Amino acid sequence: MPIHERDTILDVGCGGGRTVAKLAAAAHAGQVYGIDYAAASVEAARRINREAIAAGRVVIEEASVLALPFADRTFDLVTAAETHFWWQDLAGGMRECHRVLTPGGRMIVIAEFYNGGRHARYAERLTKFTAMASLDVDQHRAMFTDAGFADVQIDEDAAKGWICARGTRRLI
Ligand SMILES: C[S@@+](CC[C@H](N)C(=O)[O-])C[C@H]1O[C@@H](n2cnc3c(N)ncnc32)[C@H](O)[C@@H]1O
């Protein structure tokens, strides 16, 4: 997925903030926001991105993907790495990500835990004890189309055990 130097990007479920740091390096004339609902993740992400935060290029906020504290049509790109399977309301989270994207803006979801991948058995065991969702390829496609995304593409490497799902907010 191309990242443009002036992009405004949101990383949801940013965890310790390493993805935010990589995105900020790529969009070096833009701005990157990270949100996470866990205070410990926010603290770690702020620590790792402290220079970019001081330079005004990165903002980390404590928030849930289910209620994003951003105006409609704010971001060129929304990223979600290893997080969507934890969202308490997956459809609601996807609709929120779609809402904050500019028309033509893109969203990418990346995960190693999904139904059909190399780690599926482990994921299945985890779902018995947690609220974690284990979606297959078709369910990943549906989660994008149901939220209103167009140009939905799914890439999968079952042997290595990862899935990457992408979609674009329609222009109209
Ligand atoms: C496995 S970590 C992944 C962190 C990071 N994206 C990465 O790839 O290293 C999952 C993160 O998603 C966050 N998370 C889960 N549900 C969330 C929600 N509803 N809203 C915001 N963050 C959430 C967790 O707090 C956790 O930091």
The ligand as an ORCA input file, in Angstrom:
! r2SCAN-3c Opt
* xyz 0 1
  C      -1.813     -7.340     19.830
  S      -1.815     -5.603     20.159
  C      -1.247     -4.953     18.591
  C      -0.554     -3.634     18.748
  C       0.025     -3.012     17.473
  N      -1.002     -2.660     16.510
  C       1.055     -3.929     16.853
  O       0.838     -4.425     15.746
  O       2.098     -4.121     17.458
  C      -3.578     -5.234     20.143
  C      -3.888     -3.820     20.617
  O      -5.245     -3.508     20.264
  C      -5.783     -2.724     21.315
  N      -7.247     -2.753     21.246
  C      -8.058     -3.841     21.340
  N      -9.347     -3.479     21.223
  C      -9.361     -2.135     21.052
  C     -10.390     -1.166     20.876
  N     -11.691     -1.504     20.876
  N     -10.038      0.139     20.716
  C      -8.733      0.490     20.736
  N      -7.710     -0.378     20.895
  C      -8.016     -1.668     21.052
  C      -5.196     -3.361     22.579
  O      -5.256     -2.498     23.693
  C      -3.765     -3.665     22.126
  O      -2.866     -2.611     22.417
*
